[in-house]
Amino acid sequence: MEETPKTTPRRPEGPPPAPWYLRMWATMQRGGSAGWFLSTMLQAALTWGFIGLARLSEGWPWERQAKLLVIVAIVATWGMALRAIRARLLELVRSWHKNLVMKAGGTRLKALPRTLLENHEKFVKGSMLRLRIIAAGITMPFFVLPLFTAALCLALTCTRHTFDFVEMACLSSVMAAVVAIYFRWSILASPAPAAVRPAVRRPRARRERFEA
């Protein structure tokens, strides 16, 4: 009798991996800073493309539209950069909070030396400080320029006794306020709550019922 060849059972094939942009979007939705950083880099490359397009559009009828696209792209790059910094700050805050919980009496605290925990805390504080300095540096042009424009328009209004610059002053003030609010939201992340040892619930004593 001829032997029948043995066939190995096929494993059920899983779903195909999602595209890279869907995986990046999922990472951004979970609050990961890597996805936001990559998106900021792509937006920066797109901004440089718009700048080159604006250079080539000199003398053409669509020159003004190209320059407007450059301004919008620069603002979008700034906003995404602050969003990436915020995501990284929140990651550092969560790491710091986890460290504080361990210091408060976590089970794994005894296995770690104190110098390691102190070095981790110094790294988190130093990283947060550097990120905030970078965010302040890239925000200053967007805040100082509208503020300076508003002050200049108010000065011209007071010296020339005319109200032609009041609208521009109000618009510049609103722009500066929006930049300040967005900067505060992105940089001043929620602080880590105080690490308190969780209270252990004790079972309540059952009351004995006595028959009358």
Secondary structure, 3 states (H helix, E strand, C coil): CCCCCCCCCCCCCCCCCCCHHHHHHHHHHCCCHHHHHHHHHHHHHHHHHHHHHHHHCCCCCCHHHHHHHHHHHHHHHHHHHHHHHHHHHHHHHHHHHHHHHHHCCCCCCCCCCHHHHHHHHHHHHHHHHHHHHHHHHHHHHHHHHHHHHHHHHHHHHHHHCCCCCHHHHHHHHHHHHHHHHHHHHHHCCCCCCCCCCCCCCCCCCCCCCCCC
